[in-house]
Amino acid sequence: MNFSLTQMPVRNTKPRKEGVNMVMDTGLSLEQAKLFVENAIPHVDMIKLGFGTSFVTPKLREKIEVYQAANIPVYFGGTLFEAFLIRNQFDDYVALCKDYKIDYIEVSDGSITIPHAEKCGFIEKIASFATVLSEVGSKDAEHIIPPYKWIELMRGELNAGATYVIAEAREAGNVGIYRGSGEVREGLVQEILTQIPGEKILWEAPQKAQQLYFIQLLGANVNLGNISPTEVIALEAMRVGLRGDTFSLFLDK
């Protein structure tokens, strides 16, 4: 940090397993990626190349190498995994990840239907050679999953070898753990937390109000994902009580 302040929350430092920021890159250019890394590296724990953007991103290998050179794990979006899977190209996907030296892999079923036992089988296979982030929740706003099912799915995927389970929200933050308006399904979140350890959940929270909710609920070291590259510094300030929304959160009462 640039100077000293008292009454600051203890913020886990990198490399950290709790309090991570997962940033979603949906199309930064190579030069933008370099500038982003220069500016935000202390606050970025992993970068997701959103949905299927990797397929059409110019200079993909060079951009991935920029992130890897900064020791930031980078991985392909879960939608790309599903695109390979539905075409019966799972082995091709694994080979692709190895070719790009990608050692974080997202396993999701938000756009296609995969029997849960089969999904857990993929997690188990991948966990033998990579870190697995397993996404739970549908991208279909009409598909409402009851809380007990979220818990059952999350528990099963952690047991299969996932390092984190991702609570689905899409890049807009309007499905899964959120209503269409972006409002948090608070009852769902709190019920999940009665059974699943918070440090094992990566909450997708692209909107400021969503980030604020989880910081107020779980503190400065909550895991947050789908953060815009332009919002990382602002989020970090909010995490430590240096934004109006959280200004009083960590002060001595």
JOLINKA-V267883 format. One record per residue. N is the residue number from 1. RES is the residue in one letter. PSI is psi in degrees with one decimal (NA if undefined). Layout:
<<N | RES | PSI> <N | RES | PSI>>
//
This chain:
<<1 | M | 159.5> <2 | N | -21.2> <3 | F | 176.6> <4 | S | 136.3> <5 | L | 142.7> <6 | T | 170.9> <7 | Q | 44.5> <8 | M | 142.7> <9 | P | 149.6> <10 | V | 118.0> <11 | R | 121.0> <12 | N | 142.4> <13 | T | 160.6> <14 | K | 146.3> <15 | P | 132.6> <16 | R | 154.0> <17 | K | -15.4> <18 | E | 134.5> <19 | G | 24.4> <20 | V | 150.3> <21 | N | 115.9> <22 | M | 119.4> <23 | V | 138.2> <24 | M | 116.4> <25 | D | 111.7> <26 | T | 15.2> <27 | G | 28.1> <28 | L | 142.6> <29 | S | 170.3> <30 | L | -44.1> <31 | E | -38.5> <32 | Q | -38.4> <33 | A | -41.9> <34 | K | -44.3> <35 | L | -39.8> <36 | F | -46.9> <37 | V | -43.5> <38 | E | -38.2> <39 | N | -35.3> <40 | A | 2.1> <41 | I | -37.0> <42 | P | -17.6> <43 | H | 6.8> <44 | V | 124.3> <45 | D | -27.3> <46 | M | 153.9> <47 | I | 128.1> <48 | K | 127.8> <49 | L | 98.5> <50 | G | 142.7> <51 | F | -116.1> <52 | G | 22.6> <53 | T | -25.9> <54 | S | -31.0> <55 | F | -29.8> <56 | V | 6.0> <57 | T | 121.9> <58 | P | 147.8> <59 | K | 42.2> <60 | L | -47.9> <61 | R | -42.0> <62 | E | -39.9> <63 | K | -43.9> <64 | I | -41.0> <65 | E | -31.0> <66 | V | -47.0> <67 | Y | -43.2> <68 | Q | -36.3> <69 | A | -24.5> <70 | A | 8.6> <71 | N | 35.0> <72 | I | 116.0> <73 | P | 135.8> <74 | V | 144.9> <75 | Y | 161.2> <76 | F | 148.3> <77 | G | 151.5> <78 | G | -27.8> <79 | T | -34.3> <80 | L | -41.2> <81 | F | -46.3> <82 | E | -36.3> <83 | A | -39.6> <84 | F | -42.6> <85 | L | -43.8> <86 | I | -18.1> <87 | R | 13.3> <88 | N | 40.9> <89 | Q | 37.9> <90 | F | -46.1> <91 | D | -35.9> <92 | D | -37.0> <93 | Y | -44.1> <94 | V | -43.5> <95 | A | -38.1> <96 | L | -47.8> <97 | C | -41.7> <98 | K | -36.9> <99 | D | -38.1> <100 | Y | 6.9> <101 | K | 37.2> <102 | I | 117.1> <103 | D | 14.0> <104 | Y | 131.0> <105 | I | 129.3> <106 | E | 129.1> <107 | V | 119.3> <108 | S | 164.0> <109 | D | 37.2> <110 | G | -22.5> <111 | S | -18.3> <112 | I | 163.2> <113 | T | 121.6> <114 | I | 125.0> <115 | P | 138.0> <116 | H | -36.9> <117 | A | -36.6> <118 | E | -41.1> <119 | K | -45.0> <120 | C | -31.0> <121 | G | -41.0> <122 | F | -41.8> <123 | I | -45.2> <124 | E | -42.6> <125 | K | -49.1> <126 | I | -35.8> <127 | A | -15.2> <128 | S | -16.3> <129 | F | -1.7> <130 | A | 163.9> <131 | T | 126.9> <132 | V | 130.0> <133 | L | 117.4> <134 | S | 122.8> <135 | E | 133.3> <136 | V | 134.3> <137 | G | 151.5> <138 | S | 149.4> <139 | K | -6.3> <140 | D | 114.2> <141 | A | -21.6> <142 | E | -12.3> <143 | H | 95.9> <144 | I | 121.0> <145 | I | 124.8> <146 | P | 154.4> <147 | P | -42.0> <148 | Y | -31.9> <149 | K | -41.2> <150 | W | -46.8> <151 | I | -45.1> <152 | E | -44.4> <153 | L | -46.8> <154 | M | -45.9> <155 | R | -43.9> <156 | G | -38.7> <157 | E | -33.3> <158 | L | -41.7> <159 | N | -28.4> <160 | A | -13.9> <161 | G | 3.0> <162 | A | 137.8> <163 | T | -40.7> <164 | Y | 149.2> <165 | V | 133.4> <166 | I | 127.3> <167 | A | 111.3> <168 | E | 138.7> <169 | A | -9.0> <170 | R | 173.3> <171 | E | -17.3> <172 | A | -17.5> <173 | G | 45.5> <174 | N | 20.9> <175 | V | -177.7> <176 | G | -110.8> <177 | I | 1.9> <178 | Y | 154.0> <179 | R | 171.1> <180 | G | -26.1> <181 | S | -10.2> <182 | G | -5.9> <183 | E | 138.4> <184 | V | 136.8> <185 | R | 83.6> <186 | E | -41.2> <187 | G | -40.2> <188 | L | -49.6> <189 | V | -46.9> <190 | Q | -31.0> <191 | E | -40.1> <192 | I | -42.7> <193 | L | -13.9> <194 | T | -18.1> <195 | Q | -26.0> <196 | I | 127.4> <197 | P | 131.4> <198 | G | -32.8> <199 | E | -10.9> <200 | K | -0.5> <201 | I | 133.5> <202 | L | 108.0> <203 | W | 115.5> <204 | E | 124.0> <205 | A | 72.6> <206 | P | -21.2> <207 | Q | 146.4> <208 | K | -44.0> <209 | A | -32.5> <210 | Q | -42.1> <211 | Q | -44.2> <212 | L | -43.7> <213 | Y | -47.9> <214 | F | -33.5> <215 | I | -42.6> <216 | Q | -36.3> <217 | L | -42.7> <218 | L | -2.9> <219 | G | -177.6> <220 | A | -23.0> <221 | N | 34.5> <222 | V | 147.5> <223 | N | 125.2> <224 | L | 143.3> <225 | G | 174.0> <226 | N | 38.5> <227 | I | 134.7> <228 | S | 142.5> <229 | P | -30.4> <230 | T | -8.3> <231 | E | 0.0> <232 | V | -47.8> <233 | I | -43.1> <234 | A | -40.5> <235 | L | -43.0> <236 | E | -38.8> <237 | A | -41.2> <238 | M | -36.4> <239 | R | -34.4> <240 | V | 16.0> <241 | G | 24.5> <242 | L | 37.1> <243 | R | 149.2> <244 | G | -37.7> <245 | D | -31.0> <246 | T | 14.7> <247 | F | -40.6> <248 | S | -2.8> <249 | L | -36.7> <250 | F | 4.9> <251 | L | 147.7> <252 | D | 133.2> <253 | K | NA>>
//
